[in-house]
Amino acid sequence: MNIARVDLNLLVYLDVLLRERNVTKAAAHLGITQPAMSNGLRRLRELFDDPLLIRTSEGMAATERAQDLQPVIRDVLAKVEQALQPQKAFDARHSQRVFRIMASDYAESTLIPAVLKRLRHEAPTVILDVLTPSDVSFLDVEQGRVDMAINRFDEMPQSFHQTTIWQDTFSCLISVENPILADFNLANYLQAQHIWVSKTGMGVGVGITPQDVQRLGWVDEALAKLGKKRNISVFTRHYQVATLLAQEKDLVATLPTRAALLQQKNNQLVIKQPPFEIPPFELKMAWSPLLQHNSAHQWLRRLIVEVAGKVK
């Protein structure tokens, strides 16, 4: 039987008829006319090829087939009714839900600590599983296996929902012993040795070289527009490593300002504005349409956006 050709309203009729065992009462319960209910019973008998209800001296009685159907129909309708009920609000304080978030190293260092602090206050038993971009594919996010991805995206599937977390600029981290500080201009910047920090994408990463300007990211693309190129000595995928390496007196790290400001209390490093213009970038949060209306997911999205607005 092709269920697409079945009027599912008939199941509602059958459920009421089997409870009332009376066509007139069933019609009144559903707010329809008795002839309409009688017509519904006729169609039900044709659908199930069974009388379902037969008249006896004591009123209408259910056939054996109808008795077998009654708990099944009731269970089906109960599940449909439950699915159609307004979704319960997410109880953050008592939830033990695990939220899986793909976050770039940049997002993990600048945003996630503040998010976790808020969670410990409002949802102390909620668990965060923070994954790296190389752990996750767009398919994982699309199918809801990962709750959301927080990163800088060049592209993403059109089906994804997304919102901008914040915009950020770039800054340079330089050792207090680096002689470049005496005259930090573009010419000296280009002559210096540089630390490249990953422009992380989705999926398993592969090695790159200084010749891959299009894959190097915003800093090198900005220099390329000026017809310039910096000397990259070290490639790393972690901002913490870049910070440690920047303490060497002959290396310069150019990285997002929010990541650089995490080191503002480090007396071994100086934060400087780059000696050329680098366009700002956006940190985005993306998630599957499958989770768009999930109450727990909606709660976490709101929390992250609120936290991001307060992180400086």
N, C-alpha and C positions, 0 to 999 in steps of 0.2 A: 504494500500500500504506500502511495506517495503522500507523505504527511503534509506536503505543501498544498494538497487539494482538500485537506480536512479543515472544516470550520472549527477552530479550537474553542469557540464559545459553546459548542455542543458538550464539551467536557464539564463546563460550569453547569449547564442544564442538568446533565446526568448526576453530578454531585448533589445538587439540590433535590432532584427527584428521588434519589435513593435515600435521602434523609427524611423527606416529607412523606414519601409514598402516596402522594396526592397531587394530581396535575394542577388543580385549582390553587392549592396552597403554594406549590412551587412557583407558579406564575406570579402570585402576589408577592412572594419573597423577592423575586427578581425584577418586579415592576413591569412585567409584560402581560399581554392578554392571554386568556386561556387558550384561544385558538393558536396563538404563536407557540405556546408551550406544547400543545398537542402536536403541532407540526414538528417541533424540535424532537419530541419523543419518537415520532415516525422516522425521522432522519437518523436518529441514534440506533433504532432497530435495524435500519438498512446498513448502517456503518458496521455494527458488530454482528449482523446476521443472527440476531437473537431477540426475543420479545422483551427482555430486560425486566419489565414490570407486567404482571398479569393480574387481572381482576379476580378476586375471590370473595367469598361471603363475608370475610373480615376486612375487605378493602384490597388495596394494591399490594402485591407481594413480589419481592425480587427473585428473579431466577437464579440458578446456581452461577451462571456466568456473571450476572450483575453483582452477586455477593463477592465473587472473586475480584471484580473490577473496582469495587467501592474503595478499599484501602489504597489501591494503586492510584486511582484518580485523585483521592484526597491528598496523597503524598505529593503528586505532581503539582496540583494547584497550590498546595502550601509552599512549595519551593518557588513557584512563580510569584506568589504573593510576597514572599520574603525578598526575592530579587527586586521587586518593584517598590519596596518600602524605602523611604529616605535612609540614606546611609548613616549609621551611627557615628557620632563624633569620635575622633581618635582620642583615647585616654592616654595621653603622653606620660603622665606621672607613674602609671602602673604598667605600661607596655614593656615587653621584653623583645620587641621586634629588632631584627638585625637590618640595618640600612647599609646597602653596598654602594659606595660612592667611588667612581673613578675620578681621581684628582691628579693633575700634573704636580710635579715637585714644587712648582711655584705656588699653586693653589694650596697644596698641603702645608707649606711653610707659612703662608700669609693669612689664609682664611680658616683652615680646619681647626687650628688651636682655639680660635674665638668661638667657632661653632661648637666644639667639644665642651668648652667652658659653659656655654649656655645650656647645652644638653644635660650636663651634670647637675644643673640647678633645676631645670624644668622636667627632665625625663631621665632620672638617675639610673634606670634599669635598661634603657635603650642602648643598643650596641652599634658602633660604627665599624664597618669593614672597609678600610680605605685601600683601593686598588690603584696600581700605576697604569698609565696608558698602554704599556706593553702587555699588561695582563688582560686587556679587554678589547673586543672588537665592536664596531657599530651594531652588529647583529645581536650581541649580548645586551646592549642597551635597548635596541628595538623590541626584543622579545621579553623585556622586563626582568631579565636575570640580574641586571645591574640597575639600581634605582635611578642613578643620574650620572652624567659626566660633566665635570667642571674643568674647563681648559680654555685655551685659545685655539679656536677652530678656523682653519682656512675654508673648510666645507663640511657639511653634514647632511644626512638624508633629509629631504624636504618634509617627510612625515613627522619628524621630531618636533616637539615643542621646545622652546628655548626662551631664555631671558638673559639680559646682560647683568652680571654681578657688579662690575665696576669697570672704569677705564684706568689705565696706568701709563705712566711715562717711563723713561729710562734714566738711569744714573750710573756713574762709574764708582767702583770701589778701588781704592789705591792705598798701598802701604805708606805710612808716614815717612818711611825711609826711601821711598821711590823718588829719584831726582826729577822725574817728570813734573812733580808738584811745583817746582820753581817756575815753570812756564808751561802751563797746561793748555796748549793750543792744538789745532788740528794736525799741524805738521809733526809735532812731537808725539801726538796720539798715534799717528800712522807709523811712526818709527818704533814705537813700543812693542813689547810682546804681549799678546792678549790671550785671555781665557774665554773660550766659547762655551755658553751654557745652552743646553738643549731647548730647541723649539719643539716640544713634544707633541707627537701626533698619536693616532690610535693604532693599535696593533703592534706586532713585534718590530722593534727598531733595528736599523742596520747602520753600519759605520758610514761616515761621510768624510769628505776631504775639503781643504780650503778652496778648491776650484768649484765646489757645488754651491755657487752664490744663491741660486733660487731656493736651495734647501737650507741655507744657513740661517735665514730668518731676517727679522726687521732691521737689526743693526747693520748687517752687511748689505742688505738691499738698499738701505738709505745711503751708505757709502758708495755703492755701485752707481747710484743716480748722480753722484758727484764725480764719477769717474775715478773713484779712489778704492783702495783695498787695504785692510789691516793685516798685520802679521799674527796669525793664530798659532800659538804654541801648544795649547792644551784644549782638548775637547772633553767636556763633562756633561753628564745628564742630571747633575745634582747641584742645587744652589749652595748647599752647605759646603760642598767640596770647593766650589768656586770662591766662596768666602775665605776658606782656609788658604787656598792658593794665592789669593789676592794679597795676603800678608807678605808674600815674597817681594823683595824690593824692585824686581824688574818685570812684574806682571800687572796687567790691568784687567779688571772684570767689568764688563758693561752689562747690566742686568736691570730688570724692572725695578722701579723706584721703591715700591712697597717691600720688595725682597731686600733691597739695599738698606732700607731704614731699619731693618731688624738688627743691623750692625752699628747703629748710631752710638751705642754705648761702648763699642769696641775701640779702645784707645790706640790700637795698632792700625786702624784703618781710617781713611778720610773719604767722605762721600762728595763727589763732584758732578756737576752737570756736564754732559758730553759737549765737546767743542763743535758740534754740528747738530742739525735738527734730525730727530728720529720721530716719525709719526707715532702717536699713542696707539695702544691696542686695547681690545676689550676682552675681559675674562667672562666667559659665558657658562651658563648651566643649561644642559639639554637632557631631555627625558622622553621616554616612549609615550605615544598616545594611549597605550594600554594602561598607563598609570595616571593619566591626566585627572581622572575623577576619584582616585583612591584617597580616602580621607587622611590616612597616615602620611601619604606622599604629599598631599596638599599642605599638611601641617609642617612637614620638614622643609618644603620649598619656601613657605612664608618665613620660617625661622632663619633660613640661610640668607634670604634677601634682607631681612631686618638686621641680622648680624653684620652682613657686608656693608650696610649703610653706616655702621658705627666704627668699623675698622679703619684706622688711619695709617 
